[in-house]
Amino acid sequence: MTFLYQLHANAEPAPYPLDRPALTVHLADGQRLTFSIAQLQELPQASIQLRTSEGATQRWLGVPLQQLLRHIPDADNGRPLHTTALNDYSVLIPYEDIQRYDPLVAYQLDGRFMSIRDYGPLYLIYPFDDHPELHQQMFYNRSIWQLSEIHVE
């Protein structure tokens, strides 16, 4: 029991409140759904491991984009997704990418929640090390940090 208390006492607070909306999904019919990180944590989880250019390993944890879409009415419709970051950067994610590569809506990097300063609180990341063909600028551009909105066409 003491060990669990120490773990809880030593745990760092999340840099972005877990119960605050972090992602807004705009549906084609005009409806908007919001998800907090706590709500995203309730969905099926996955992780992606990537090697950095220095040879270190990063572990990203979050919700596979396919899983998220399955929990949104009419979102898993075969159409591309328009994604937007907090800094208004936006990029189109082709549906084929979602099916073939299943990018991750990550909220943790190496066991820590990400702050806005550190490209969080959400980061759409592709499994680059699992698919060598992803090592192209086009896919790096689609890995959008500070993900804040998804527009379902």
C-alpha positions in Angstrom: 0.0 0.0 0.0 2.8 2.4 0.8 4.4 1.7 -2.6 1.1 2.7 -4.4 0.9 5.9 -2.3 4.5 6.8 -3.2 3.8 6.2 -6.9 0.7 8.5 -6.7 2.6 11.1 -4.7 5.5 11.1 -7.1 3.4 11.2 -10.2 3.7 14.4 -12.2 0.5 16.2 -12.9 -0.5 16.2 -16.6 0.6 19.5 -18.3 -2.8 19.7 -19.9 -5.9 19.1 -17.8 -7.1 15.5 -18.6 -10.7 16.6 -18.2 -10.5 19.6 -20.5 -11.6 19.2 -24.1 -8.5 18.6 -26.2 -10.0 17.5 -29.6 -13.0 18.8 -31.4 -14.5 16.6 -34.2 -16.7 18.5 -36.7 -19.2 16.3 -38.4 -20.5 16.8 -41.9 -24.0 17.6 -40.6 -22.7 20.5 -38.5 -22.5 18.7 -35.2 -19.4 19.0 -33.0 -18.1 16.4 -30.6 -15.4 17.1 -28.1 -13.0 14.7 -26.4 -10.8 15.2 -23.4 -7.7 13.2 -22.9 -9.5 11.3 -20.1 -12.2 10.3 -22.6 -9.6 9.3 -25.2 -8.0 7.1 -22.5 -11.3 5.1 -22.3 -11.1 4.0 -25.9 -8.9 1.1 -27.1 -5.3 2.0 -26.8 -2.1 1.3 -28.8 1.5 2.4 -28.9 4.0 3.1 -31.6 7.8 2.8 -31.1 10.0 5.0 -33.2 13.8 5.4 -33.4 15.1 9.0 -33.4 17.9 10.1 -35.6 20.2 9.8 -32.6 19.2 6.1 -32.2 17.0 6.6 -29.1 13.6 4.9 -28.9 10.4 6.8 -28.4 7.2 5.2 -27.3 4.0 7.0 -28.2 0.7 6.0 -26.5 -2.8 6.9 -27.6 -5.9 5.9 -29.6 -5.5 4.5 -33.1 -7.3 6.8 -35.4 -9.4 4.0 -36.8 -10.7 3.2 -33.3 -11.6 6.9 -32.7 -13.5 7.1 -35.9 -15.5 4.0 -35.0 -16.8 5.9 -32.0 -18.0 8.9 -34.0 -21.2 8.7 -36.0 -20.6 8.5 -39.8 -16.9 9.3 -39.4 -15.6 6.0 -40.7 -17.0 6.8 -44.1 -14.1 6.3 -46.5 -13.5 10.0 -47.0 -10.4 12.0 -46.1 -10.1 13.8 -42.8 -9.2 17.5 -42.6 -7.0 17.9 -39.5 -6.0 21.2 -37.8 -3.5 22.1 -35.2 -3.6 24.7 -32.4 -1.4 27.0 -34.6 -3.8 26.6 -37.5 -1.6 24.3 -39.5 -3.9 21.9 -41.4 -3.4 18.8 -43.5 -5.7 16.3 -45.2 -5.4 12.7 -44.1 -6.4 10.3 -46.9 -8.7 7.5 -45.8 -6.2 5.1 -47.4 -3.6 6.2 -44.8 -6.0 5.4 -42.0 -6.7 1.9 -43.3 -3.2 1.0 -44.3 -1.1 2.7 -41.5 -3.6 3.4 -38.7 -1.9 6.5 -37.3 -2.1 7.1 -33.6 -3.7 10.1 -31.8 -1.1 10.1 -29.2 -1.4 11.9 -25.8 1.8 10.4 -24.2 5.4 10.3 -25.2 7.7 8.0 -23.2 5.2 7.7 -20.4 4.5 11.4 -20.0 1.6 13.5 -21.1 2.6 16.2 -23.6 2.3 19.9 -22.9 1.3 22.4 -25.6 4.9 23.6 -25.5 6.1 20.0 -26.3 3.8 19.6 -29.3 0.9 18.3 -27.3 -1.5 17.7 -25.9 -2.3 15.5 -28.9 0.0 14.4 -31.8 -1.2 12.4 -34.8 1.8 10.1 -35.5 2.4 7.5 -38.1 4.2 4.2 -37.5 7.3 5.3 -39.5 9.5 2.4 -38.3 7.0 -0.3 -39.3 6.6 1.0 -42.9 9.8 2.3 -44.6 7.7 3.9 -47.4 6.5 6.4 -44.8 9.9 8.0 -44.7 8.8 10.8 -47.1 8.1 14.4 -46.5 4.5 14.0 -47.5 3.9 11.6 -44.5 6.0 13.7 -42.1 3.7 16.6 -43.0 0.7 14.5 -42.1 2.0 13.8 -38.6 0.4 16.8 -37.1 1.4 18.0 -33.7 -0.8 20.0 -31.4 -3.8 18.3 -33.1 -6.9 20.1 -32.0 -9.6 19.5 -34.7 -10.7 16.9 -37.1 -13.2 17.7 -39.8 -15.2 14.8 -41.2 -16.2 15.4 -44.8 
